[in-house]
């Protein structure tokens, strides 16, 4: 496996991903290179934010952790268990401790089933507790996410708003008492005011249940507020990883700077810095050699075109994969 200096050997890691590769076959022998050899870890009780534009591979990364689909290659170690090596039965059991919240809250719920039954199903399938204990657990979880259990008994998803449906989806993910929850753009389909409510709910649930989370989004402001660390992806590869304040104040990768400059400014009278880039994102079917951002990067040179940049620690806890980082590396004592 490749060297991954940004992996932390001294933490209580719930999840360690090494050299994750996800490719999808196409006709005529071509392949979509969705995720290309990324590595990261998530400490117990931590929230890792993953950001990047549409098509960068962030959602595929989340689904690959759940083994849907199984990755092409790489290692995914969850609570000291190698998920890629598990058979179907063992994997089903492991998934009870790794739950996922999807982007579209309405379509992620069965429209023909009552809401209470959708939340109860995981407990029934795994035969958790007695019938009375399951009913009590469902009602308590629904109340915890702000849904009236009595209404949920007889109502179906179309009778709830999008924000309420996302709360129901969170309850369904929470009812089995998981260790890790993967949130795949859980607020992008919601109104701004509702987004804040759902984000606050996730923070409260994380504290109450000791959850570890991966939060996938393209909204940088949302990711900064909820994450303990942020990883930036571009065309299937990690560009940069650091704590939110450092990443947002001192971005080291040109692509991270582009993302930050693209955030709208509320006051139009205020000027904002812009980073000039040209062209469209390359196709994941035929990604560029070397640094995948080099066709659009104003600082790219011949080295960028031929040599893949490795993750390098430029300051404590701040790693970047760039031959010409925007932040001057500091000397880090061993």
N, C-alpha and C positions, 0 to 999 in steps of 0.2 A: 504494500500500500504506500501511497505517496506521503511525504512528510506534511504534517498539518500542525504548524506551530501555534495556531489559534485555539487548538483543543487544550482544555485545562485539566491536567492530570490530578490536581489536588482538590477537586470539588466532588461533592456527592451528586453525581450525574444521574438524572433519571433517564436521559437519552443521549446516546453518542452515535452520530452518523459519520461514516468514513467512506470517502470515495464513491458516493452515491451516483449511479448512472441509470438514467431512464431513457430508453429509445423505443420508438414505435415504428414497426416495419411498414413500408409502403410498396407500391408496385415497382417493378423493374429494379428490385434490389436496393432502392433508396430507403433511407431511414430519417425519421424526425429525431433530432438530438435535443430532447426536451430538458434533460438535466445531465450535466457533464462533469462528474467527478467532484462533487462538493462535499465538504466535511464541516460539521458543527456539533456542539454539545449544548445541553440545557440542564442547568443545575436544579436541584429540588426546590420548589417554591418560586422559581424564576419564570418570567415571561420573555420569550424570545420573539421579537418582531421581525418578519421577513417582508421586505418591500421591493418593488420593482414594477416596471410598466407591464401592461398586458402581454402575455406570451413569453415572459422571462423564465417561467418554470416554477414559480413559487407554489401555485396550487398543486402542480404535479408532485412537488416535493412532499407536501402534506399528505397527499393520497398514497405516495410510495411508502411513507412511514407506516400507514395502515395496511400496506401490502395490497393495495387496490389501485393500479395493478402492482404485481410484484416487480421490483426493480430489475433492470438488466444485469447489474452487478453492484457490488459494494456491501457494506456492513451497516446494519441498523440494530444497535444494542439497546434494548429497553429494560431497565431494572435488571441488568446483568444477563438478560436473555437475548440471544441472537434471533431476531424475528424472521430473518430470511431463511433460517434453517428449520423452521417449525413446519410440521405437517398441518393439514387442514383443521383437525380437531384441536390441536394445541394452539394454533393461530386464532381460532374462534374464541378460545378462552382468554388468550392474551388481549384480544380486542375489547374485552369487558373493562380493562384497565386503561385503554386508550380510546377515547371517544372523539367524535368529530362533529362540529357545527358547520353547516353548509351556508353558502352565500344566499340562496333564495329560500327564505323561511317557509313560504307557502308550498312550493313544490316539493320540499323535503318532507312534508307530512302527507300521509295517505288521506286523500279527500273523502274517502268513503268510511273512514273509521272515526269514532268519537275521540275527542282529544284525550280524555282520560285513558282510553284503551291504548292509544299510541304510547303514552308514558308508562303504562302498566306492562306492555308487551315484554320489554327486556327482563323484568322480574319474573314473569311467567315462564319465559323461555329457559331461564337459568334456575328456575325453581328456588328463588331466594325467599326464605321465610315461609310463614303460613299465609293463608289467604287474607286473614285479618291484618297481618303485618305488612303485606304488600299494599293493601288498600291504604293503610295509614301512611306508609312511606310515600305513595303517590300523592296523597293529599298534602302532606307536609312539604314535598318538593315543589308542587305547584304553588303553594302559598309562598314559598321562599323566593320564587321568581316573579311573584306578583300576579298570579292567575287565580281566580276564584275556583276552588275545586268543585263546588256545586254546579257552576255554569259549565265547567269542563266535562262533567258527567254526561251531559246530553247534547253538547254542541260539537260541531265539526269544524275543521280549519277555516272554511270559507266564511264562518260567522265571526271570525276574529280579524283584527287589523294585522298588517305586516309586522309591526313591532311586537304585538301579542303572540303571533305565530313564532317569532324568533325566541321569545321567552319560553314558549312551549317546547321548542327544539332544544333549548338549553336545559330545561327540566328533564327531557328524555335522555340527554347526554349525562346528566348529573345523577340520575336515579340509581345507577349501578355503582356509585361511589368510585369513580375512576381516579387514577393518579395523574394522567396527562390528558388535557383537552386541546385538540387542534382546531383553531377557529379560522375557517377559510373565508375571509372577507365577510364576517358576520353582520356588519352594519352598512355595507355599501349600497344595499337596496332600500335603506330606510331614510326617512326624513332626518334632517340635521338634529332637531330637538329630540327625536326618538333615539338617534344614534347615541347621544350623551347618556340617556337613561339606560340603554343596554350596556354601554361601556362601564358605567358606574355599577350596574348589577354584576357584571363579570368580575370587577375588582372586589366587590363585597363577597361574592361566592369564593373567589380565590383565597381571600383571607380566612373565611369561615371554614373552608374544607381543606385548606393546605394544598391547593391545586398547583400544578405546573402547567404552563400554557405555551403554545406556539400560536402567535397572532399574525395571520397573513393578510396583507392589505396593500393598496396602492396609495392610500391617503397618508402622507407623511406626518401630518399633525396628529392624527389618531394614533399612529404607531408610537410616536414620541411620548404621548401621554400615558400609554398603557404598558410600555415595554421596559424591561431592565437592561436588555441588550438589543441591538438592531443589526440585522444582516441585510446587505444590499445585493440583489441579484440582477444580472444582465445576461440575457440569451443563454441561460442554463448554467451560468457560473457565478460564484460568489465574488463580488468586487471588494467589499469592505465589511468589517464587523467591529463594533465598539459599543460603549454605553451611549444612550441617546444624547445626552448633553454634549459629549465630546464629538460625536458624529455630526450633529447639527451645527455646532459652533465651529468645528475645524474639520470639514470633510477633506479626506485625503485623495479620493479617487475622482477623476474628472466627471464620471457618470453620476456620482453622488452629488457633486456640485450642480450638475444639470438638473437633477431631480429637485433639489432645494430651490434653485432659481425659478423653477416652473410653478412653485406654489403661489397662488394669487395673493396679492396684498390687499387687505380690506380698505385702506385709504388710497384712492387713486392719485392723490397729490404727492404721495411718497414715491420716490424712485426706488428701483430695486436692481440689483446686479443681474446681469444676464451672461450666460456662457454660450458662445457661438458654436453650434454644431451644425453639420450639414447632412443631408441624406436621410434615408429611411433605415429602420432596424434591419439587419441582414436576415435571411431566411434560416430557420433552425434546421432545414433540410440540408443546407450547404453552408455551415457557419464558417466565418473567416479563420484563417490560420493565426497563430500567435494570440495576441490579446483580441478578444472578440469585439471590443469597443473601438479598435484602432481605425476602422473605416470612417468613423464619425468624430474622432478625437482630434482636437487642434494641436495637441502636443505629440502626436504619434510620429515615430521615426521607423527606420528599418528594423531595429530590434523589436519593436512592438509588433511588426508584421510577421516575424518569424518565430519569436520566442514567447511561450506562454508564461505570463508572470505568476510567480508563486506568492502565497500569503507571507507577508513580512510584518513584524511588529515594529511600528515606527514610534510608538510611545506606549507606556504600560497599558495593556488592555485594549489597544487600538491596532488592528491589523488591516492591511490593504494589499490587494494584488495589483500592483501597478509598477511599471519600470520608472515612471516619472511622477511620484506622488506630489500632491499639492502642499503637503505638510513635510517640513524638513525632519527626517528621522533623528531621534535623540539616541544617545548611547545608553543602553539598558544594561545595568550591572547584573551579573549572574548570581 
